[in-house]
């Protein structure tokens, strides 16, 4: 009798991990963060809860990692490297491209539903809010800081500009409009944000 190959534990674990990601994101979108439980995620993913606790310490850890992975997968599907803002030498074009990709993500129900659930909970749950900012928001904002500093080095941005403040001129309005639904978000909107941020409002 021919020997059967041993099961590929790595593949099996990856399959379970993907199922857990999908279950966590779906569940938090359906019932909200407070009612999402490790037991519920495990049942939906078809795994034992001990499998989840083997890899993560809490439901917050599961959701954060699932959400980060969702962003990475979206970037790869769009042909972009995860966690990278291109530097083509044209700052306006680069920022417009990344904000257009952000619009696509914000309008994608796979991202929007869990993002709203986590963001809403982060407002009233201080610990979750801090984790959300530390693990997800700040690393993304740092990419803008890096790109703006690169632009400073090339002379495209004034030397005295604080990149961390400057990025809020276009990132914050988009986030507010999306979160509070004060208006539609579109490519035209984000392109205009970049134009206003880079060129200012007063005559020159």
C-alpha positions in Angstrom: 0.0 0.0 0.0 1.4 3.4 -1.0 2.2 5.7 1.9 -0.2 8.7 2.0 1.4 12.1 2.4 1.1 13.7 5.8 -1.5 16.4 6.1 -0.1 19.9 5.5 -0.6 21.5 8.9 0.4 24.9 7.5 -2.3 24.8 4.8 -4.9 23.6 7.3 -4.0 26.4 9.7 -4.2 29.0 6.9 -7.6 27.7 5.8 -8.9 28.0 9.4 -7.3 31.4 9.8 -9.1 32.6 6.7 -12.4 31.2 7.9 -12.0 32.9 11.3 -11.2 36.2 9.6 -14.3 36.0 7.5 -16.5 34.9 10.4 -15.2 37.7 12.7 -15.8 40.5 10.1 -19.2 39.2 9.1 -20.4 38.8 12.7 -19.3 42.2 13.9 -21.1 43.7 11.0 -24.3 41.9 11.7 -24.5 42.1 15.5 -22.0 44.8 16.5 -18.9 44.5 18.6 -20.4 44.0 22.1 -22.4 41.0 20.9 -19.6 39.4 18.9 -18.0 36.6 20.9 -15.1 34.2 20.4 -17.6 31.4 20.7 -19.7 33.0 18.0 -16.8 33.5 15.7 -15.6 29.9 16.3 -19.1 28.5 15.5 -19.4 30.5 12.4 -15.9 29.6 11.2 -16.5 25.9 11.9 -13.5 25.7 14.4 -13.2 25.1 18.1 -12.8 28.2 20.3 -9.5 26.8 21.5 -8.2 27.2 17.9 -8.9 30.9 18.2 -7.3 31.2 21.6 -4.2 29.4 20.3 -3.6 32.3 17.9 -5.2 35.3 19.5 -5.8 36.6 23.0 -9.2 38.2 22.6 -11.9 38.9 20.1 -10.4 42.4 19.6 -7.2 40.8 18.5 -9.0 38.6 16.0 -10.9 41.5 14.6 -7.9 43.9 14.3 -5.9 41.2 12.5 -8.8 40.3 10.2 -9.4 44.0 9.4 -5.7 44.6 8.6 -5.7 41.5 6.4 -8.8 42.7 4.6 -6.9 45.9 3.7 -3.8 44.0 2.5 -5.9 41.7 0.4 -7.8 44.7 -1.2 -4.5 46.4 -2.0 -3.1 43.3 -3.6 -6.2 42.7 -5.6 -5.9 46.3 -6.9 -2.3 45.7 -7.9 -0.9 47.9 -5.1 1.7 46.9 -2.5 0.2 46.8 1.0 1.2 49.7 3.2 2.9 51.7 0.5 2.1 55.1 -1.0 3.8 55.4 -4.4 6.5 58.0 -5.0 6.3 58.9 -8.7 7.8 62.3 -8.2 4.3 63.9 -8.6 2.9 64.4 -5.1 -0.6 65.4 -6.1 -1.0 62.4 -8.4 0.3 60.0 -5.8 -2.0 61.4 -3.1 -5.0 61.4 -5.4 -4.3 57.7 -6.3 -4.1 56.5 -2.8 -7.3 58.5 -1.7 -9.2 57.1 -4.7 -8.2 53.6 -3.5 -9.4 54.6 -0.1 -12.8 55.7 -1.5 -13.1 52.2 -3.2 -12.4 50.6 0.1 -14.8 52.7 2.1 -17.6 52.0 -0.4 -17.0 48.3 -0.4 -19.5 46.6 2.0 -16.9 44.0 2.9 -14.9 46.8 4.5 -17.5 49.4 5.3 -19.7 47.2 7.5 -17.1 46.0 10.0 -15.2 49.3 9.8 -18.3 51.2 11.0 -18.9 48.7 13.7 -15.3 48.9 15.0 -15.2 52.6 14.7 -18.5 53.1 16.5 -17.4 50.8 19.4 -14.0 52.6 19.6 -15.8 55.8 20.5 -17.3 54.4 23.7 -14.8 51.6 24.4 -11.6 53.4 25.3 -9.3 50.3 25.2 -10.6 49.2 21.8 -10.4 52.8 20.5 -6.7 53.0 21.5 -6.0 49.6 19.9 -7.8 50.7 16.7 -5.7 53.9 16.6 -2.4 52.2 17.5 -2.6 49.1 15.3 -4.6 50.4 12.4 -4.9 54.1 12.0 -1.4 55.4 13.0 0.5 53.0 10.7 -1.6 54.2 7.8 -1.1 57.8 8.7 2.6 57.3 9.0 2.6 56.4 5.3 1.4 59.9 4.5 4.0 61.4 6.8 6.7 59.5 4.9 5.5 60.5 1.5 5.2 64.2 2.6 8.7 64.1 4.0 9.9 62.7 0.7 8.2 65.6 -1.0 9.9 68.0 1.3 13.3 66.5 0.5 12.5 67.0 -3.2 11.3 70.6 -2.7 7.7 69.9 -3.5 6.6 70.8 0.0 7.8 73.7 2.1 10.5 72.7 4.7 8.6 74.1 7.7 5.5 72.1 7.1 4.6 69.5 9.8 3.6 66.4 7.7 1.5 65.0 10.6 -0.6 68.1 10.6 -0.6 68.5 6.8 -2.1 65.1 6.1 -5.1 65.9 8.2 -6.1 68.5 5.6 -7.2 65.7 3.3 -7.5 62.6 5.4 -9.7 64.0 8.2 -12.4 65.5 5.9 -12.8 62.2 4.1 -13.1 60.3 7.3 -15.6 62.7 8.7 -17.8 62.7 5.6 -17.7 58.9 5.5 -18.4 58.4 9.2 -21.1 61.0 9.6 -22.5 60.7 6.1 -22.4 64.5 5.7 -22.1 64.1 1.9 -21.1 61.6 -0.8 -17.5 60.4 -1.2 -16.1 60.1 -4.7 -13.0 60.5 -6.7 -13.9 64.1 -7.6 -14.3 64.8 -3.9 -10.9 63.4 -2.8 -9.2 65.0 -5.9 -10.5 68.3 -4.8 -9.3 67.8 -1.2 -5.8 67.2 -2.5 -6.0 70.3 -4.8 -7.2 72.5 -1.9 -4.6 71.1 0.5 -1.7 71.5 -1.8 -2.6 74.8 -3.4 -4.4 76.5 -0.5 -7.5 78.8 -0.7 -6.1 82.3 -1.0 -5.0 83.9 -4.3 -1.2 83.8 -5.1 
